[in-house]
Amino acid sequence: MRRCLLSIFIAIVSASAVLAEQSYRDIDLPPHLYRQRTPRDSFTQMRADLESGRVAFDTSSEKAFVSSFLARLRVPVSSQMLVFSNTSLQLRLISPRNPRALYFNEEVSVGYVPGGRIEVLSLDPDLGGIFYIFDIPRGGEPVRLERSERCMNCHAAEDTGHVPGMVIKSVVPGPTGGSLTAYRQGLSGHAIPFAQRFGGWHVTGRIAAGSHLGNVIGRLSAGTLTKLPNEPGQSFDLARYPVATSDVLAQLLHEHQAGFVNRVVEAGYRARTDQFIDNGQLSAAHAQELDAQARLLTRYILFADEAPLPPGGAAGDAAFQADFLRNRRATPAGASLKDLDLRTRLFRHRCSYMLYSTVFQGLPAPMKERVYRRLAEALNVATPDAEYAYLASAEKQTIRAILGATLGDLPRDW
């Protein structure tokens, strides 16, 4: 009996030691259990209908299927971005002659490679990115989804803060799509300098020539890299894709969303881990950690470090702009977080519309409460915060009015 009690005691001590050392990056341990839990993201909730055949798609061609699939997910085809560097899962199929297409909204992203498979990244309010891949169905057969483990090699590593998130690569690819040099590694979001963006991507719309790495391939000779133009449609037929654009506005918004998602998912994993370790009562050290995370996240939400647009600003595809604004939430006076600027910066009112997303709304209460409190401090006109001096009083007041009118879970005293 004494030996049994001793064994139990040793086991408890050992478990406590492991628990004390647990990191938010241990995504398969409690409280996260990433691979064991049933996700609650919007795409997973559709899975039964998709695999049962209750949802019909146009399977007359790959292009027709992609368009009908995107329509079912309410992802606009106008969000299309074309990437010709082979920097993703289906790399053997991707090249300047066969770019991969990406489409997105605030909750889900879809990848399509002509001749390949469909990839889906859907955002779960607790777990972050949930990854699926499947073959395009033929002859009316239902979709057969596969939860993709290989995606995690990149989507839960350095680029995402080691939690399931979004990855954007920027490289100068060679003639076959292989990377010759890489930029902005491990970084995501609207602070990335434009000189390091869009490498390996096609870019359509208006943005200053030479201000970015888009529409370029490279050649190495005697250790010297020469950049050559690779305009959209130069090496492939744009008619293979649902639309003929790889819009700059889509690229700008996709970058902002990736940075937002990665920061929010990491903050959520940290908060859940700290609560779990502390049995719901945060230690002083963990409370301080969450305060620091809330400050970083608030800076991102309020575009504190946004890279200015290149001279002349940017202008995107009218169809995509209309699709992006379709779900705008506005005050009675008509102001919205989705109101675009595009002259020197992305938005007129510098506060992220991604506050409405399920990935933010699913944050653990201790983290979300801290972000809301920090936002209130940053937007306070009566006692200005020097950290947010770049926001004029009028802009702060407009942002507060928008949030008050469109966010239903703000604290009462906010």
C-alpha positions in Angstrom: 0.0 0.0 0.0 2.8 2.4 1.0 4.6 1.5 -2.3 1.4 2.3 -4.2 1.0 5.7 -2.5 4.6 6.5 -3.1 4.1 5.7 -6.8 1.1 7.9 -7.0 3.0 10.7 -5.3 5.9 10.4 -7.7 3.5 10.4 -10.6 1.8 13.6 -9.3 5.1 15.4 -8.8 6.2 14.3 -12.3 3.0 15.5 -13.9 3.3 18.8 -12.1 6.8 19.3 -13.3 5.7 18.6 -16.9 2.7 20.9 -16.5 4.9 23.8 -15.2 7.1 23.5 -18.2 4.3 23.3 -20.7 4.4 25.9 -23.5 1.6 27.4 -25.5 3.3 25.8 -28.5 2.3 22.3 -27.2 -0.8 22.4 -29.4 -1.6 18.7 -28.9 -1.5 18.8 -25.1 -4.4 20.0 -22.8 -6.0 22.4 -22.9 -5.7 22.7 -26.7 -5.8 19.1 -27.9 -5.6 20.3 -31.5 -5.8 17.0 -33.3 -8.2 15.4 -30.8 -10.9 18.0 -30.6 -13.7 18.3 -33.2 -13.2 21.7 -34.8 -16.0 24.3 -34.8 -15.0 26.3 -37.9 -17.5 27.1 -40.6 -16.0 24.7 -43.1 -15.9 21.7 -40.8 -19.5 22.3 -40.0 -20.3 21.9 -43.7 -18.3 18.6 -44.0 -21.2 16.2 -43.6 -23.2 18.0 -46.3 -20.3 18.1 -48.7 -19.4 14.4 -48.3 -22.9 13.2 -48.4 -23.5 14.8 -51.8 -26.3 16.9 -50.5 -24.5 19.9 -51.9 -24.2 19.9 -55.7 -21.3 21.5 -57.6 -20.7 22.1 -61.2 -18.1 19.4 -62.2 -18.1 20.1 -65.9 -14.6 21.4 -65.6 -12.0 22.3 -62.9 -12.7 25.9 -63.4 -16.4 25.5 -63.1 -16.0 23.4 -59.9 -13.8 26.0 -58.3 -16.3 28.8 -59.0 -19.2 26.8 -57.7 -17.3 25.6 -54.6 -16.2 29.2 -53.8 -19.8 30.4 -54.2 -21.0 27.8 -51.7 -18.4 29.0 -49.2 -19.2 32.7 -49.9 -15.7 33.3 -50.9 -15.5 35.8 -53.8 -13.8 34.7 -57.0 -12.7 38.3 -57.3 -10.3 37.7 -54.3 -8.1 35.6 -56.6 -4.4 35.9 -56.2 -1.9 33.9 -58.4 1.4 32.7 -57.0 3.9 31.0 -59.3 6.7 30.1 -56.8 6.5 26.5 -55.7 6.4 27.3 -52.0 3.4 25.3 -50.9 2.1 21.7 -50.5 1.6 20.9 -54.2 4.9 22.4 -55.2 5.6 19.9 -58.0 2.7 21.3 -60.0 3.3 25.0 -59.4 5.5 27.1 -61.7 5.4 30.3 -63.8 3.6 28.2 -66.4 1.0 26.9 -63.9 0.4 29.3 -61.0 -1.5 28.4 -57.9 -4.7 30.4 -57.2 -5.7 31.6 -53.7 -9.1 32.9 -52.7 -10.3 34.1 -49.3 -12.7 35.9 -47.0 -12.5 36.6 -43.3 -13.1 33.0 -42.3 -11.7 30.7 -44.9 -9.0 30.5 -47.6 -9.1 28.2 -50.7 -6.1 27.1 -52.8 -6.4 25.7 -56.4 -3.7 24.4 -58.7 -4.8 23.5 -62.2 -4.3 19.7 -62.5 -4.1 19.4 -58.8 -6.1 19.3 -55.6 -8.2 21.8 -53.7 -6.8 23.1 -50.4 -8.8 24.7 -47.6 -7.7 26.7 -44.5 -10.6 27.4 -42.2 -10.4 29.4 -39.0 -11.6 27.8 -35.8 -12.4 30.2 -32.9 -10.4 28.0 -30.5 -7.8 26.1 -32.5 -6.8 28.5 -35.3 -6.2 27.1 -38.8 -7.9 23.8 -39.7 -6.5 22.3 -43.0 -8.2 20.2 -45.6 -7.2 18.9 -49.0 -9.3 16.9 -51.6 -9.5 15.9 -55.2 -11.8 17.7 -57.5 -14.8 15.4 -57.8 -15.7 14.0 -61.3 -19.1 13.0 -62.7 -21.2 14.2 -59.8 -19.4 12.2 -57.1 -19.3 13.9 -53.6 -16.3 15.6 -52.2 -14.0 13.4 -50.1 -12.2 15.6 -47.6 -8.8 14.7 -46.0 -7.6 16.6 -42.9 -4.1 17.6 -44.0 -1.2 16.9 -41.7 1.5 18.0 -44.1 0.2 21.5 -44.1 1.2 21.7 -40.4 4.9 21.5 -41.3 4.7 25.2 -42.4 1.5 26.4 -40.9 2.4 25.7 -37.3 6.0 26.7 -37.4 8.2 29.8 -37.2 6.1 31.8 -39.7 3.0 31.5 -37.6 4.5 31.7 -34.1 4.3 27.9 -33.8 0.5 27.8 -33.7 -1.9 26.8 -36.6 -2.0 30.0 -38.7 -1.4 31.6 -42.1 1.8 31.7 -44.1 2.8 34.1 -46.9 6.1 33.5 -48.7 7.9 36.2 -50.7 10.7 34.9 -52.9 12.4 35.5 -56.2 11.7 32.3 -58.1 13.7 30.9 -60.9 12.2 30.0 -64.3 10.7 26.7 -63.0 9.4 28.3 -59.7 12.1 27.3 -57.3 13.2 29.9 -54.8 16.5 31.7 -55.6 16.3 34.1 -52.6 13.7 34.7 -49.9 12.5 37.8 -48.0 10.5 38.6 -44.8 11.0 35.1 -43.4 9.1 34.5 -40.2 7.1 37.7 -40.6 3.5 38.5 -41.5 1.3 41.5 -41.6 0.9 45.1 -42.7 4.3 46.2 -41.3 6.2 44.3 -44.0 8.1 46.9 -46.2 6.7 46.8 -49.7 10.2 46.2 -51.1 10.0 42.7 -49.5 6.4 41.9 -50.6 4.7 39.9 -53.4 7.8 37.9 -54.5 6.6 35.0 -56.6 3.1 36.5 -56.9 1.4 38.1 -59.8 0.0 41.6 -59.0 -2.6 43.3 -61.1 -4.2 46.7 -60.4 -2.4 50.0 -59.8 0.7 50.2 -57.5 4.0 52.0 -58.2 6.2 50.0 -60.6 9.4 48.7 -58.9 8.0 49.2 -55.4 7.6 45.5 -54.8 8.8 42.0 -56.0 5.7 40.9 -57.8 5.6 39.8 -61.5 9.3 39.0 -61.4 11.4 35.8 -62.0 15.1 35.6 -61.5 18.2 34.0 -63.1 21.4 33.2 -61.3 24.7 33.5 -63.2 28.1 33.4 -61.6 26.5 34.3 -58.3 24.6 37.3 -59.6 20.8 37.4 -59.5 19.1 39.1 -62.5 15.4 39.9 -62.2 13.2 39.5 -65.3 9.6 40.6 -65.9 6.9 37.9 -65.6 3.6 39.6 -66.3 0.3 37.8 -65.7 -0.6 35.6 -68.6 2.9 35.8 -70.1 3.7 32.1 -69.6 0.2 30.7 -69.1 -3.4 31.1 -70.2 -5.4 33.3 -67.7 -8.6 31.7 -69.1 -7.9 28.6 -67.0 -8.8 30.6 -63.9 -12.2 31.9 -62.8 -11.1 35.5 -63.2 -8.2 37.2 -65.0 -6.9 39.2 -62.0 -4.4 38.8 -59.1 -5.5 42.0 -57.5 -3.3 44.3 -55.4 -6.1 45.1 -53.0 -6.6 41.4 -52.4 -2.9 41.1 -51.7 -2.9 44.0 -49.2 -5.9 42.7 -47.3 -4.7 39.1 -47.3 -1.4 40.3 -45.8 -3.2 42.2 -43.1 -5.5 39.3 -42.3 -2.5 36.9 -42.1 -0.8 39.1 -39.6 -4.0 39.5 -37.6 -4.8 35.8 -37.5 -1.3 34.7 -36.5 -1.1 37.2 -33.6 -4.6 36.4 -32.4 -4.2 32.7 -32.5 -0.9 32.9 -30.6 -2.5 35.2 -28.0 -5.4 32.7 -27.6 -3.0 29.7 -27.2 -1.0 31.6 -24.6 -4.1 32.6 -22.6 -5.6 29.1 -22.5 -2.2 27.6 -21.5 -1.7 30.1 -18.7 -5.3 29.6 -17.4 -4.8 25.8 -17.5 -1.5 25.9 -15.7 -2.9 28.3 -13.0 -6.2 26.4 -12.7 -8.1 29.5 -13.9 -6.4 31.9 -11.4 -3.7 33.7 -13.4 -0.4 34.1 -11.6 1.2 37.5 -11.5 3.8 36.4 -14.1 1.1 35.0 -16.4 -1.1 38.1 -16.0 1.9 40.2 -17.0 2.5 38.0 -20.1 -1.1 38.4 -21.2 -0.9 42.2 -20.7 2.1 42.3 -23.0 0.3 40.2 -25.6 -2.7 42.5 -25.4 -0.5 45.5 -26.0 1.1 43.9 -29.0 -2.2 42.9 -30.4 -3.8 46.3 -29.9 -0.9 47.9 -31.8 -1.6 45.6 -34.7 -5.3 46.2 -34.6 -4.8 50.0 -34.7 -2.1 49.8 -37.5 0.6 51.3 -35.3 3.4 50.0 -37.5 1.7 49.9 -40.9 4.1 50.4 -43.8 3.0 53.4 -45.9 1.8 52.6 -49.4 4.2 53.4 -52.2 4.0 56.9 -53.8 0.8 57.2 -55.7 -1.0 54.8 -53.5 -2.8 51.7 -54.9 -6.0 50.9 -56.7 -7.6 47.5 -57.0 -10.2 45.7 -59.0 -13.7 47.2 -58.7 -15.4 43.8 -58.5 -13.2 42.8 -55.5 -13.7 46.1 -53.8 -17.5 45.7 -54.0 -17.3 42.1 -52.7 -15.1 43.2 -49.8 -17.5 46.0 -48.8 -20.6 43.8 -49.1 -20.6 42.9 -45.4 -19.4 46.2 -44.0 -20.8 47.2 -40.6 -21.5 50.9 -40.3 -22.6 53.5 -37.8 -25.8 55.5 -38.3 -23.6 58.2 -39.9 -22.2 55.6 -42.4 -18.7 55.1 -41.1 -17.2 51.6 -41.2 -13.9 49.8 -40.4 -13.9 48.7 -44.0 -13.8 52.2 -45.5 -10.7 52.2 -47.7 -8.1 54.9 -48.1 -5.5 53.5 -50.5 -3.7 56.8 -50.9 -1.0 56.6 -48.2 -2.5 53.8 -46.1 -4.9 50.9 -46.4 -7.9 52.2 -44.3 -9.5 55.5 -43.6 -10.2 54.5 -40.0 -7.2 52.6 -38.7 -8.8 49.8 -36.8 -9.0 46.2 -38.1 -12.4 44.9 -39.3 -11.0 41.5 -38.3 -12.3 42.2 -34.8 -15.6 40.8 -36.1 -14.0 37.5 -37.2 -14.7 34.3 -35.3 -11.0 33.9 -34.6 -11.0 37.1 -32.6 -14.4 36.6 -31.0 -13.3 33.2 -29.8 -10.4 34.6 -27.7 -10.4 33.4 -24.1 -12.1 36.1 -21.9 -8.9 37.1 -20.0 -7.2 38.0 -23.3 -10.2 39.6 -25.0 -11.0 41.7 -22.0 -7.4 43.0 -21.9 -7.5 43.9 -25.6 -10.7 45.8 -25.2 -9.3 47.6 -22.2 -6.1 48.5 -24.1 -8.2 49.7 -27.1 -10.2 52.0 -24.8 -7.0 53.5 -23.4 -5.5 53.9 -26.9 -8.6 55.7 -28.2 -9.1 57.9 -25.2 -9.2 61.5 -26.3 -9.3 63.0 -22.9 -6.0 61.4 -21.7 -4.0 60.8 -24.9 -1.7 57.8 -25.0 1.7 58.8 -26.6 2.0 55.4 -28.2 -1.0 56.3 -30.4 -0.2 59.9 -31.1 -0.3 59.1 -34.9 -4.1 58.8 -34.5 -5.8 62.3 -34.6 -8.5 62.9 -32.1 -11.2 62.9 -34.8 -10.1 59.5 -36.0 -10.1 58.1 -32.5 -13.6 59.4 -31.9 -14.8 57.8 -35.2 -13.2 54.5 -34.4 -14.8 54.5 -30.9 -18.2 55.3 -32.5 -17.8 52.5 -35.0 -16.9 49.9 -32.4 -19.7 51.0 -30.1 -22.2 50.7 -32.8 -21.0 47.4 -34.4 -19.4 45.3 -31.6 -21.9 43.7 -29.2 -19.6 42.4 -26.5 -17.7 45.6 -25.4 -17.5 46.1 -21.7 -20.3 48.2 -20.3 -18.0 50.9 -19.1 -16.0 50.9 -22.4 
